[in-house]
């Protein structure tokens, strides 16, 4: 493992003014997104849609530091035969790959999940590296509900995240470590804080046990935020203040950067929260975004599967990328959303 090189990639991924595009939706997830815009999900439509994003020159070169790809996408070529990985590299962004294989039920823990995909991961990482991937992503899912999460679920998911991270670094690939505490319930922000603190503490304990070099990884956490069904939504400032308190309590300063997931927040909320945190400032790590839906919902709608809408889709993507890029520097304002991309 060459830690200096891993650290260089990790720092490039969290360059102020840039963030990560999560374009790694599984076939099932992208089908749901396409259903919503009445587009049939085929290998070709998925390729065309992602090619549209990767050819958005302004967004990709100025606002995007890296792109997380799905297994299908990393092997695909654009319509003109150029590998999609090359389009990403040509824009100056770093190609990455989602390597987990989704979730399955956790034995003896009703309603809780464990992420699969460690088997043969070492061989897969070699092939992804040869194809151009320089970072990877693995998502663990922790739900909040009656009597959950259990200590079992927290422990086994943290252990798997650390195993994945160690295998990545061995393959000279920067791991994005994503322990996501879901915002699906009716819990308040303090319950989210308490669970997230347990999850992050356990995750870093496992990373140390498995000798993962913290300088060569990126953390992709949820924000401290009330559940979607909570009767008390959290104000922007409270989300920013409590999330920073949480990170300071759990995340060592050696980690180069934190790229937040949007986790079902609206586009504007995800941007406002990131912006408020960067306004607080004075942090040991760079704070940026690793958004999927919060960067893509608008361009998907604008494109709607029609070749004549590609330019409109790219404008919508560029606008969202620009707004989030400003938020990485604490320079976003709600008024800018009204300005046409």
Buried (B, 14 or more C-beta within 10 A) or exposed (E): BEEEEBBBBBBBBBBBBBBBBBBBBBEEBBBEBBEEBEBEBEEEBBBBBBBBBBBBEBBBEBBBBBBBBBBBBBBBBBEEEBBBBBBBBBBEBBBBBBBBBBBEEBEEBEBBBBBEBBEEBEEBBEBBBEBBBBBBBBBBBBBBBEEBBBEBBBBBBBBBBBBBBBBBBEBBBBBBBBBBBBBEBBBBBEBBBBBBBBBBBBBBBBBEEBEBBBBBBBBBBBBBBBBBEBEEBBEBEBBBBBBBEBBEEBBEEEBBBBBBBBBBBEBBBBBBBBBBBBBBEEBEBBBBBBBBBBBBBBBBBBBBBEEEBBEBBBBBBBBBBBBBBBBBBBEBEEEEBEEEB
